[in-house]
Amino acid sequence: MAATDDTGIIEIVAANVRRARKQAGLSQKQLAHEAGVDRTYVSQVERRKRNVTITVLARLATALGTSPDRLLVPDTKRSKQA
């Protein structure tokens, strides 16, 4: 798999985590607490600086009230507007 493919999925996860967190009305600190990770970890995920493990993806999804697969799918509405 090419590095650009890796970057693409990291960007998708970052955007989806940020969007879901804001929709849930959570701060990065609150999300981190609920998911059992450090606030800086959440910040790094949202800034595309961190490649999450499957385990952490599942914990973030649970804390956000969604499923891990939903954090992996690009937002088609946003993609069509770009």
C-alpha positions in Angstrom: 0.0 0.0 0.0 1.3 3.4 -0.9 2.0 6.1 1.7 -0.6 8.3 0.1 -3.3 5.7 0.8 -2.2 5.7 4.5 -2.4 9.5 4.5 -5.9 9.4 3.0 -7.3 7.1 5.7 -5.6 9.2 8.5 -7.3 12.3 7.1 -10.7 10.6 7.0 -10.4 9.4 10.6 -9.2 12.8 11.7 -12.1 14.6 10.1 -14.7 12.1 11.3 -13.4 12.2 14.9 -13.4 16.0 15.0 -16.9 16.2 13.4 -18.4 13.6 15.7 -16.8 15.1 18.8 -18.2 18.6 17.9 -21.6 17.1 17.2 -21.6 15.4 20.5 -20.6 18.7 22.2 -17.5 17.2 23.7 -14.1 18.9 24.2 -11.0 17.0 23.4 -10.4 16.6 27.1 -13.9 15.1 27.6 -13.5 12.7 24.6 -10.1 11.7 25.8 -11.4 10.9 29.3 -14.3 8.9 27.9 -12.0 6.9 25.6 -9.3 6.4 28.2 -6.6 8.2 26.2 -4.6 11.4 26.8 -6.0 14.7 25.5 -2.9 15.3 23.4 -3.6 11.9 21.7 -7.0 13.2 20.6 -5.5 16.4 19.4 -2.9 14.5 17.4 -5.6 12.3 15.9 -7.6 15.3 14.8 -4.5 17.1 13.4 -3.5 14.0 11.4 -0.4 13.5 13.4 -1.4 10.1 14.9 -2.3 6.8 13.2 -4.7 5.2 15.6 -4.8 1.5 16.4 -8.0 -0.5 15.9 -8.4 -0.7 19.7 -8.2 3.1 20.1 -10.5 3.6 17.1 -13.1 1.4 18.8 -12.7 3.3 22.1 -13.1 6.6 20.4 -16.1 5.4 18.5 -17.7 4.1 21.7 -17.1 7.4 23.5 -18.6 9.3 20.5 -21.7 7.0 20.4 -20.9 5.6 17.0 -19.2 2.5 15.5 -15.6 2.2 14.4 -16.6 1.7 10.7 -18.4 5.1 10.6 -15.1 6.8 11.6 -13.4 5.1 8.5 -15.9 6.3 5.8 -15.4 9.6 4.0 -18.1 12.2 4.4 -19.6 12.1 0.9 -21.5 15.3 1.4 -18.3 17.2 2.1 -16.4 15.4 -0.7 -19.1 16.5 -3.3 -18.8 20.1 -2.2 -15.0 20.2 -2.5 
